[in-house]
Amino acid sequence: MDPEAERNARESLDLAFHMSNILVTGLDRHTLSILVALSERGFNPEALAAVVKELRREPPSSAAPPPSSRPKP
């Protein structure tokens, strides 16, 4: 990527990240850059938003079971 295109891409991402923060989306810069790249490659933005919402609904996985299911010593 030439320097001018790289600068434009960085400025565009900065602007999108600023708007994301104003809208309180909770997206970090890396996640937002991935979503923008997928959108630019033709993925449906509404479908991407639905995936993000669904992933946020899933409980985080962890290596240890929840405290209530651990055997008592």
C-alpha positions as CSV (number, residue, x, y, z in Angstrom):
1,M,0.0,0.0,0.0
2,D,1.4,3.4,-0.9
3,P,1.9,5.9,1.9
4,E,-1.0,8.1,0.8
5,A,-3.4,5.2,0.7
6,E,-2.1,4.0,4.1
7,R,-2.6,7.5,5.6
8,N,-6.2,7.7,4.2
9,A,-7.0,4.2,5.5
10,R,-5.7,5.2,9.0
11,E,-7.6,8.4,9.0
12,S,-10.8,6.6,7.9
13,L,-10.4,4.1,10.7
14,D,-9.7,6.9,13.2
15,L,-13.0,8.6,12.2
16,A,-15.0,5.3,12.3
17,F,-13.5,4.6,15.7
18,H,-14.4,8.1,17.0
19,M,-18.0,7.6,15.7
20,S,-18.1,4.2,17.3
21,N,-17.1,5.7,20.6
22,I,-19.7,8.4,20.3
23,L,-22.4,5.8,19.7
24,V,-21.0,3.7,22.6
25,T,-20.8,0.5,20.6
26,G,-18.1,-1.0,22.8
27,L,-16.0,-2.0,19.8
28,D,-12.3,-1.8,20.1
29,R,-10.2,-0.4,17.2
30,H,-9.0,-3.9,16.1
31,T,-12.5,-5.3,16.0
32,L,-13.8,-2.3,14.2
33,S,-11.1,-2.5,11.6
34,I,-12.0,-6.2,10.9
35,L,-15.7,-5.3,10.6
36,V,-14.8,-2.4,8.2
37,A,-12.6,-4.7,6.1
38,L,-15.3,-7.4,5.9
39,S,-17.8,-4.8,4.9
40,E,-15.5,-3.4,2.2
41,R,-15.1,-7.0,0.8
42,G,-18.9,-7.2,0.3
43,F,-20.2,-8.7,3.6
44,N,-23.6,-7.5,4.6
45,P,-23.1,-4.9,7.4
46,E,-26.5,-5.8,8.9
47,A,-25.4,-9.5,9.1
48,L,-22.1,-8.5,10.6
49,A,-23.9,-6.4,13.3
50,A,-26.2,-9.4,14.0
51,V,-23.1,-11.6,14.5
52,V,-21.5,-9.1,16.9
53,K,-24.8,-8.9,18.9
54,E,-25.0,-12.7,19.0
55,L,-21.4,-13.1,20.2
56,R,-22.0,-10.6,22.9
57,R,-24.9,-12.6,24.2
58,E,-22.8,-15.8,24.6
59,P,-21.3,-16.2,28.0
60,P,-17.5,-16.0,28.0
61,S,-15.9,-19.4,28.1
62,S,-13.4,-20.1,30.8
63,A,-11.1,-23.0,31.8
64,A,-12.5,-23.3,35.2
65,P,-16.1,-24.3,35.9
66,P,-18.4,-21.8,37.7
67,P,-17.9,-21.8,41.5
68,S,-21.3,-23.4,42.1
69,S,-20.4,-26.5,40.1
70,R,-17.0,-27.1,41.6
71,P,-16.8,-30.0,44.0
72,K,-16.5,-29.0,47.7
73,P,-13.3,-29.9,49.5
